Amino acid sequence: MDLDKAIETLKSCQIIPEEDVKHLCNKAKEILMEEQNVHHVPIPATVVGDIHGQFYDLLELFDVGGQVPSVNYVFMGDFVDRGYYSVETFLMLLGLKVRYPKRVTLIRGNHESRQITQ
C-alpha cells in the first residue's frame, strides 16, 4: 500500500480500496496498541475537538492551522457521527496517524464507542 497516495486520495474525499482500508486499520491498531495510556504530546500542538464527520471542515482546519507533519495535532475524539463523511474523516485521521505517528494523537471520544454508533 502506498500510504502517501492513499492520503492524497482521501484528501479528495474518495474512499480507498477495501484492502487498503484493512491494511490502514491494522497498521493503526499496531501503533495505537504500542502507545501508553498517558500519551506525551510534543508541543506546540493544536488541539481539535469534535469533528463529527465534517470532512471538509477537517481539511479547512489543516489549511488554516497547518498541515501535518509541520504541526502536531491532538484530536480529542468524536471523529464520526452526524456529518455525511464519517468514514472519509476517520480514514483520513487514521492515514495521518499511520504516516506521522508522533505528530498525530487520537483520543477516543464517546462517539467512537459501540453504544453510540450502533
Backbone bond lengths (Angstrom), bond angles and torsions (degrees), N, CA, C in turn:
res aa  C-N    CA-C-N  psi(-1)  N-CA   C-N-CA  omega(-1)  CA-C   N-CA-C  phi
1 M - - - 1.463 - - 1.526 108.79 -
2 D 1.312 115.98 130.29 1.469 121.85 175.24 1.528 107.39 -89.91
3 L 1.330 116.59 100.64 1.465 121.58 -173.45 1.519 112.23 -63.84
4 D 1.329 117.53 -41.36 1.467 119.67 179.34 1.525 111.19 -62.46
5 K 1.331 116.64 -40.24 1.470 120.51 177.68 1.533 110.29 -65.54
6 A 1.328 116.31 -40.93 1.469 120.15 178.84 1.523 110.82 -62.10
7 I 1.330 117.24 -42.10 1.468 120.55 178.98 1.521 110.24 -63.83
8 E 1.317 117.73 -41.25 1.471 120.58 177.72 1.525 110.78 -63.19
9 T 1.323 117.17 -40.46 1.469 120.75 176.60 1.522 109.95 -62.00
10 L 1.319 116.51 -44.75 1.464 120.71 179.83 1.524 111.63 -64.25
11 K 1.332 117.38 -35.93 1.470 120.16 178.86 1.525 112.12 -61.95
12 S 1.327 116.72 -23.84 1.465 119.75 177.29 1.528 111.03 -92.25
13 C 1.335 116.12 14.41 1.470 123.72 176.92 1.529 111.86 62.63
14 Q 1.319 115.66 34.70 1.459 121.51 174.94 1.524 108.54 -109.50
15 I 1.312 115.60 145.52 1.461 120.84 179.39 1.525 109.29 -82.23
16 I 1.310 116.05 137.55 1.458 121.09 176.92 1.531 108.87 -81.99
17 P 1.340 118.14 161.89 1.474 120.43 -179.02 1.532 112.52 -58.04
18 E 1.319 115.33 152.54 1.463 121.35 -176.32 1.532 112.31 -55.75
19 E 1.313 117.73 -41.26 1.471 120.49 179.16 1.524 111.17 -61.75
20 D 1.336 116.54 -37.52 1.466 120.28 177.63 1.526 111.08 -68.88
21 V 1.328 116.42 -36.47 1.472 120.32 177.02 1.527 109.61 -62.39
22 K 1.331 116.42 -45.21 1.467 120.33 178.87 1.526 110.69 -61.06
23 H 1.324 115.91 -45.54 1.467 120.35 179.73 1.531 110.42 -61.31
24 L 1.323 116.21 -45.28 1.462 121.31 -179.91 1.530 110.99 -61.15
25 C 1.314 116.96 -45.08 1.469 120.69 179.10 1.527 111.21 -62.69
26 N 1.323 116.89 -41.91 1.465 119.98 179.68 1.522 111.88 -65.88
27 K 1.329 117.11 -42.58 1.470 120.45 178.19 1.533 110.74 -64.46
28 A 1.333 116.52 -42.81 1.464 120.27 178.65 1.527 110.32 -62.68
29 K 1.314 116.54 -41.17 1.468 120.56 178.39 1.526 110.36 -60.04
30 E 1.331 117.24 -45.06 1.469 120.92 178.49 1.529 110.92 -57.78
31 I 1.323 116.10 -45.71 1.469 120.87 -178.65 1.524 110.73 -65.45
32 L 1.322 116.24 -47.51 1.464 120.45 -177.05 1.529 111.83 -66.16
33 M 1.326 117.29 -34.30 1.466 120.46 178.90 1.529 111.60 -67.09
34 E 1.321 116.90 -26.31 1.462 121.22 -179.85 1.533 112.59 -83.51
35 E 1.325 116.83 -18.61 1.464 119.74 -178.63 1.525 110.84 -74.34
36 Q 1.310 114.79 148.18 1.459 121.32 176.97 1.530 109.95 -73.31
37 N 1.332 116.36 158.67 1.464 120.40 175.75 1.519 111.32 -64.13
38 V 1.327 116.27 -36.16 1.461 121.15 173.89 1.521 105.90 -102.71
39 H 1.305 114.87 109.36 1.463 121.34 -171.72 1.525 109.97 -98.17
40 H 1.313 116.79 128.52 1.460 121.46 176.77 1.522 108.55 -86.70
41 V 1.322 115.83 122.59 1.463 122.23 -175.56 1.522 109.09 -102.66
42 P 1.340 117.11 127.89 1.467 118.55 175.36 1.528 110.00 -65.78
43 I 1.318 116.42 136.86 1.461 120.06 179.77 1.522 109.19 -111.70
44 P 1.310 117.54 154.27 1.464 126.44 1.27 1.529 111.19 -71.84
45 A 1.320 115.12 157.21 1.460 121.69 179.36 1.520 109.43 -142.75
46 T 1.304 115.28 148.63 1.459 121.86 174.42 1.520 107.69 -97.39
47 V 1.328 116.48 125.34 1.459 122.37 -178.82 1.525 108.21 -99.89
48 V 1.330 115.42 128.96 1.466 121.38 -174.27 1.523 109.38 -120.45
49 G 1.320 115.82 129.08 1.459 121.41 177.69 1.514 111.99 -89.60
50 D 1.280 116.21 -159.26 1.463 125.89 -172.02 1.530 113.06 -48.59
51 I 1.319 115.80 115.73 1.469 121.29 176.52 1.526 110.16 -92.27
52 H 1.326 116.45 -36.51 1.469 122.95 176.63 1.523 113.68 51.41
53 G 1.328 117.31 42.44 1.459 120.11 174.60 1.513 115.18 74.65
54 Q 1.308 117.57 13.36 1.474 121.40 178.90 1.534 108.45 -85.08
55 F 1.320 115.39 78.67 1.456 122.70 -172.31 1.522 112.65 -57.53
56 Y 1.308 116.81 -46.64 1.468 119.43 -176.55 1.532 111.61 -69.95
57 D 1.320 117.09 -27.63 1.467 119.74 172.65 1.526 110.26 -67.72
58 L 1.326 116.86 -36.22 1.463 120.81 176.61 1.529 110.52 -63.02
59 L 1.326 116.78 -44.74 1.467 119.81 177.59 1.526 111.04 -62.58
60 E 1.325 116.61 -39.90 1.469 120.80 177.74 1.530 110.56 -63.47
61 L 1.319 116.00 -39.21 1.461 120.33 176.99 1.528 110.55 -57.49
62 F 1.316 116.61 -44.94 1.464 120.03 178.87 1.526 111.40 -66.94
63 D 1.331 117.21 -36.70 1.471 119.96 178.00 1.525 111.14 -64.15
64 V 1.322 116.58 -41.35 1.467 121.32 -177.03 1.530 111.45 -82.23
65 G 1.333 116.45 -45.53 1.461 120.74 -173.16 1.512 115.40 -87.39
66 G 1.319 116.71 -17.15 1.457 120.85 -177.96 1.517 111.23 114.63
67 Q 1.303 114.58 149.63 1.461 120.99 -177.73 1.525 110.70 -86.65
68 V 1.317 115.43 148.12 1.457 121.17 168.36 1.533 105.12 -71.49
69 P 1.312 121.86 134.24 1.445 130.03 14.59 1.523 114.63 -98.90
70 S 1.323 117.84 8.22 1.468 119.52 -179.51 1.521 112.34 -67.16
71 V 1.317 116.79 -24.80 1.467 122.85 -177.75 1.527 108.19 -127.14
72 N 1.313 116.36 138.61 1.466 121.82 173.10 1.526 108.31 -83.51
73 Y 1.327 116.42 137.58 1.462 120.91 179.79 1.522 110.79 -125.94
74 V 1.332 114.93 141.28 1.459 122.79 170.86 1.520 106.12 -119.62
75 F 1.329 116.62 116.40 1.461 121.59 178.12 1.521 107.58 -100.41
76 M 1.340 114.92 119.36 1.456 122.52 -169.52 1.530 114.19 -88.53
77 G 1.316 117.47 27.38 1.454 120.14 175.78 1.514 113.01 92.34
78 D 1.328 114.01 -176.75 1.465 122.71 -175.97 1.529 110.46 54.10
79 F 1.337 114.37 52.59 1.464 121.37 178.99 1.522 111.18 -74.26
80 V 1.322 116.99 -27.89 1.466 122.01 -170.67 1.524 110.98 -122.37
81 D 1.345 114.25 175.41 1.461 123.44 176.12 1.531 109.58 88.16
82 R 1.278 116.05 146.86 1.470 125.53 177.82 1.523 113.63 78.19
83 G 1.304 119.15 -52.33 1.465 121.28 -178.45 1.519 111.27 -77.25
84 Y 1.331 115.45 166.24 1.463 121.38 -178.70 1.529 112.73 -79.65
85 Y 1.303 118.28 -14.17 1.462 121.22 -170.49 1.526 112.25 -122.20
86 S 1.309 116.93 45.86 1.465 120.38 -178.84 1.525 112.06 -62.67
87 V 1.325 117.33 -43.60 1.467 120.61 -178.97 1.521 110.10 -64.03
88 E 1.323 116.45 -47.67 1.466 120.65 -179.74 1.528 111.16 -61.86
89 T 1.326 115.99 -41.44 1.464 120.72 179.96 1.521 110.64 -63.48
90 F 1.320 116.43 -47.53 1.460 119.79 -178.25 1.524 111.56 -65.77
91 L 1.331 116.95 -41.69 1.464 119.42 178.53 1.525 111.31 -64.19
92 M 1.325 117.17 -37.69 1.469 119.94 177.46 1.528 110.23 -62.04
93 L 1.324 116.73 -46.07 1.464 120.05 179.50 1.528 111.45 -63.83
94 L 1.332 116.76 -40.58 1.465 119.58 177.20 1.522 111.19 -63.83
95 G 1.339 116.09 -42.97 1.464 119.71 178.72 1.513 111.80 -59.28
96 L 1.315 116.41 -44.20 1.465 120.35 179.21 1.529 111.21 -67.36
97 K 1.324 116.99 -37.32 1.467 120.58 177.82 1.524 110.69 -63.36
98 V 1.320 116.73 -43.78 1.466 120.52 -179.46 1.525 110.49 -68.48
99 R 1.320 116.85 -41.27 1.474 120.86 -178.17 1.526 111.81 -71.48
100 Y 1.331 116.71 -39.07 1.471 122.20 -176.36 1.529 110.08 -129.75
101 P 1.323 118.37 67.46 1.472 120.15 -172.23 1.523 114.97 -61.75
102 K 1.309 118.24 -27.17 1.472 120.67 -179.79 1.529 112.04 -87.68
103 R 1.319 117.31 -11.00 1.468 121.83 -176.74 1.523 113.27 -102.98
104 V 1.325 117.02 -16.71 1.469 121.77 -177.37 1.523 108.46 -123.40
105 T 1.324 115.73 123.81 1.463 122.06 176.19 1.522 107.82 -114.06
106 L 1.328 115.72 127.58 1.465 121.61 178.87 1.523 108.55 -113.91
107 I 1.322 115.87 123.23 1.461 121.78 177.21 1.524 107.29 -114.87
108 R 1.305 116.07 126.29 1.460 120.56 -177.30 1.522 110.77 -68.78
109 G 1.320 115.88 133.97 1.458 121.63 175.71 1.518 110.55 -104.74
110 N 1.312 116.22 -178.98 1.464 119.06 -178.98 1.529 112.30 -65.68
111 H 1.329 118.65 -24.41 1.464 120.55 179.18 1.522 112.21 -77.75
112 E 1.319 117.47 -6.74 1.456 121.05 173.48 1.527 111.47 -98.77
113 S 1.313 116.75 9.98 1.464 119.96 177.57 1.525 109.51 -95.32
114 R 1.309 115.54 154.11 1.463 121.79 -177.51 1.534 111.50 -60.62
115 Q 1.331 118.28 -37.08 1.464 121.50 -177.15 1.524 112.05 -62.36
116 I 1.309 117.58 -35.73 1.464 121.04 -176.90 1.520 111.73 -82.84
117 T 1.338 117.35 -38.53 1.465 120.12 -170.62 1.515 114.44 -89.79
118 Q 1.329 119.57 -0.67 1.465 120.37 178.76 1.503 111.21 -80.64
